[in-house]
Amino acid sequence: MKPIFNCSHPWLLLLGLLPLGLLLYRAVHAGKGSLSVPLSSFHWIPKPKGRYRMVTPGTLRLLALLSLVPVVSGIGSETPIQQTERHAPALMIVLDGSSSMTAEDFKPENRLQEAKKDLKEFVSRNPDLEFGLIVFAAAAQLLVPITPDHAAVQRALDRVAPAAYGEDGTAIGSAIASAANRLRSGNWPKRSILLITDGVNNRGAISPLDAARLAKELSMPIHAVGMGTDGLSRYFVPRAEGGTLALQARIEIDDDALLSVARESGGAYERVRSSQELAQVLLRLRPGTPETQSLVNFGPDTLWPQIFAALVLLLLGAEFILTHFVLSELPG
């Protein structure tokens, strides 16, 4: 691509009319009415003759002023620079942190710990994705905004703990809406949500299906995963006085609602009953691949301003040498 010539202050080029006019005047009236005689300080330099004998120093000075005009007017060129940008897809992880996620039917620890372990592996296995992390119980909490810093996401996963007393619950709809809000602005070519939960929506001001419709409008498919077996499980509920209370129950998972949420947004739902099944689901998940985009930016080319500035210095230097060292005047 060829450089593009431009001028940032073209109206300043009008300043060149003044030295041009003076040059024309000197050319017409050179030597008229002058009573001084130019003398050369060096015998090998010929003495100026004729009507132009007094023109040289002044002409050089006016040419220097004329050469200065393009510099102050910002004349120059811009060189096109072709760049390639690589945009990674964004995936917001939405992880259930309610007390039911402490159920011990996922070995060797519990649902939450196994989900954290598999998610860390999933993050490390997808270096071409940008991740964020939201943990929810009665309310959604953003732990990490969308970032290419996978180590930060993994450190945040390590810090995730079950909800405390007064914070327990399952606000699936609010969590999805929070994720969609965080993903709606950005230059990611694809944006999606990974929802991992084991319960039924029982908190929050927005229903999961309404949140899924919002995600669909923003082109964000929801990949939903339901965790839990069908039998009795021991889990731990936070107590007001501190500590936890161990309970044994069959924890209900609203498969139909989660399936509707996924389908409404353009995603898919899978139910897992073990740590191995969860790892397999995450292994199959393909949120997208990076896209490259070619852009042409224009960088300033300082060659022309440098040329004119050098010409100004050269002309002024020549005028100074001629005036003070080469030619002197004998007053008339």
N, C-alpha and C positions, 0 to 999 in steps of 0.2 A: 504494500500500500504506500502511496506517495504522501509526503508531508502536506499538511494543509496550511496555507499562508493566511495570517490574520493580523489584525491590528486592534489592540484593546481600546485605544482612544484616538480614533481616526480624525476627530475634529482638531486635534493638536497638530496635524500635518499642515494646517493653514499657517502655522508659525513660520514654515519654510518660505512663505511668500516674501517676508521681510528681507532675509539675506539674499534671496534671488533678485529682488528689486534693487538692492544695493550693488550686487555684482553687475547687474545690467547697467546701472548708472555709472559705475567705475569704468566699465568697458567703453562706454560712450564718451566720458569726460576724462579719460586717463591723461594725466600730466598737464591739464589746462589750468593755468593760474598758479602753478607751483613755483615757489621761489627757492626751494631747496635743491641741492645737487647730491645725488647718491654717490658715495665713495666706497670702494671695496677695500676691506682690511687685508685682503690677500691678493697678491699680484696675479695669481693664476686664475682668479675668478673674473670673468669679463664684466665690465661695467654695463648695466642696463642701458639700452639706447631707445630712442624714439619715444612714442607716446605712452608706452607701457613701463617706463623706467621706474615709476613710483607705485605700480600696481601690485607687485608681488607680495609684500608682507600683509597688506590689507586684504588682498584676495584670499590668501591662506587663512586669515582669521575668519572671513565670511564663509569660506568653505567648511571650516571647522564648525561654525554655528549651524550651517545647513546640515552637516552630518549628524549633529546632535539631535535634530528634530525627530528622526525615526526612533531614536533611543527613548526619548521622553514620551512619544506617542504609543509606545508598546508594540512596535512592529516586530514581527517574528513569525514563527511557524510552530505547528504542533505535529508531533510524529505519532501516528497510530501504533498502539501496542496491543497485540492480540494476547488475551489471557484466557485460561481455561479454569473455571470454577467447578468444584465438586461439591454437590449438596447431598448430605446424608439424610435418609428418612428418620423421622422422630417417632419414638414409642414411649408413651407415658405408662408406667407400671402403677396400677391401682391395687393395693394390697390390703386385705381385710385384717384389722388388728383387734377385733373384738375378742371377748373372753372365750367364745366357743372355738377359736383357733388354737387354744391350748389343749384341745382334745388329743388323747394319746393313741388314736387308732392309726396314726401314721408313724411308723417306726423308722429309725430308732428313737426319735424324740417325740415331737408332736407336730400338728399341722403347720403351725407358724414357723417353727424352726426348719422343717423340711422345705417349706416354700421358700424361705430365705436362702437356704443352701442351693436349691435348684435355680433360683433366680440369679444368684451370683455367678453360677456356672453359665447360665444363659447370656448374661451380660458380657462375660469374658469371651464367649464364643462368637460374639457378633461385633467385631471392632468397627464395622462400617455403619453402625447405627448410633444415633444419639438418644440417650435415655433420660427420663425423669422419674421421680418416685413420689407417689401420694399414698399415705397410710390413712385409713379411715376406721372409725368405730361409730360413735354417736355423731361425729362430725369428721370432715375431711381435713387433713393437714398435709401441706406441701413440704416435703423434706428436701427434695432436690429438683430444681427446674430443669428443663431439657438442656442437656450439656453433652459434649463429646468426652468429658472427663469420666471415664468408666470407674476409675478408682474412687471417685467421690460417691458414686452411686452405690458401690459395694460397701464402702464405709458406712453409709446411711442405712443400708440393709442390716448391717451388724448391730446398729443401735435400735432397731425396731423392737419394741416390747409390747406385750398385751395391754389393752386399755386399763386405766386405773378406775377406781370407784367414781361414779358420777360421769364417767366418759364412755361407759360401755353402751353398746348398741350396734346396729348395722344400717348405716345410711348409704345404701348403694347408689340411689339416685343422685344424692348430693356429691358423692365421690366422682361419679361419671361426669356430672356437670362441671365440677372443678377441673377435671382433666381436660375437658373440651375447651374450657376457658383459657387454660394455660397453653393449649396447642393452636389456638385459632390465629395467632399472629406469629409470623416467622416465614423463612424462605425454604422450609423443608419441602421436598417434592412429594413426599407422602407422610401422612400423620395417622397414627392409630393408637388404640388404647388396649392394654392388657389388664383385664379385670380378674383378680383371684379372690374368691370368697367362699364361705361355707354356710351361709345363712339365708335369712329372709329379710327383705327390706322392712325395717320397723322404726326408723328415725329419719329425720330430714324433711325439708319442705317440698321436695320435688320427687316424683315417682321415677323409678328406673326406666320405664318405657318413655316418659316424656324426655328424660335426659338422653335416651338413645335416639330419639327423633332429632334432638338438637345436634348430636354427634353426626347424624346422617346429613343434616343440612350443611355441616362443615366438612363433609367428606372424610369422616374419621370412623373407620370400622372398629367395632369393639370385639376383641377376641376374649371371650369369657370362659373361665375355668371354675367349675364347682368342685370343692374338695370335701371328701367325707365318705365314710362307709355307711351301710344301712343298719348297722347294729348299735348296741349300747356302747357308749364311750365315756371315759372319765375326763372331765375338764375342770377348770378352776376359775371361780367367779370372784372378783375383787370384793372385799368387805369394807364397810364404812370405817371400822376401827383399825383397819390395816390388815395386811396379809390377804390370803385367799381362802375360799371355801371350796372343797372338792365335791363335785356332783357327778352323778352317773345318769346319763340319759341318752335317748336317741335324738340327735341334733337334726332338725329338719332343714333341708335344702330346697329352695324353690326352683327346681329345674325348669319348670315351664316358663317362669318369669325370666330366668337367665337366658333361656333359649330365645324367647321373644325379643329380649334386649339385643342379643347378638344379631339375629336375623334382621331386625328393624334397622340396624346401623350398617348392615352389609358385611358383618363378621360371622363368626361361628362359635358354637358352644360345645364344650366337652366336659364330661364328668369324670373325675379321677378318684380312685379309691385306694391309692397307695403312692408312696414316694416315687416308685419306679414309673408308674403311669404318668405322674406329673412331669417327670424328667422327659419322658417320651413325647408328651404333648408340646413341651417347650422346644424340644429338638426339631419337631416338624414345623414349628411356627416360622413363617417367612413374612415379616412386616414390610419388606421392600428392599430394593438395592439402590445404592447411590446413583445419582444422575450427574452428568457433566454438562456444562454450558459454556459456550465460547462467547467471550465478550471482547469488544474493541474499546479500549480506553485511549485517550490522547494525552501524551506527555509533552510538556513544553520543551522546545528546542531553542537553546540560547545562542545558537551560532550567529544569527543575524544581528542581534543586539551587541554581541561581542565584536563583530566585524566593524560596525559603525562606531562603537566606542573606541576601538583601536585606531580607526581613521581620524577621529577627533583628536586623540592624543598625538598622532603622527603629524597632523597639520599644525596644531598649536606648537609642537616642538620645533617643526621646521620654521614657523614664523618667528619664534623666539630666537633661534640660532641666526637666522638671516638678519633680524633687527639688531641684535646685540653683538654679534661676533663677525658677521660677514659684511653687511652693508651698514654704513653710517652716513649721516647727512651733514653737509656743510651748509649752514643757513645762508640764504640769499640776502 
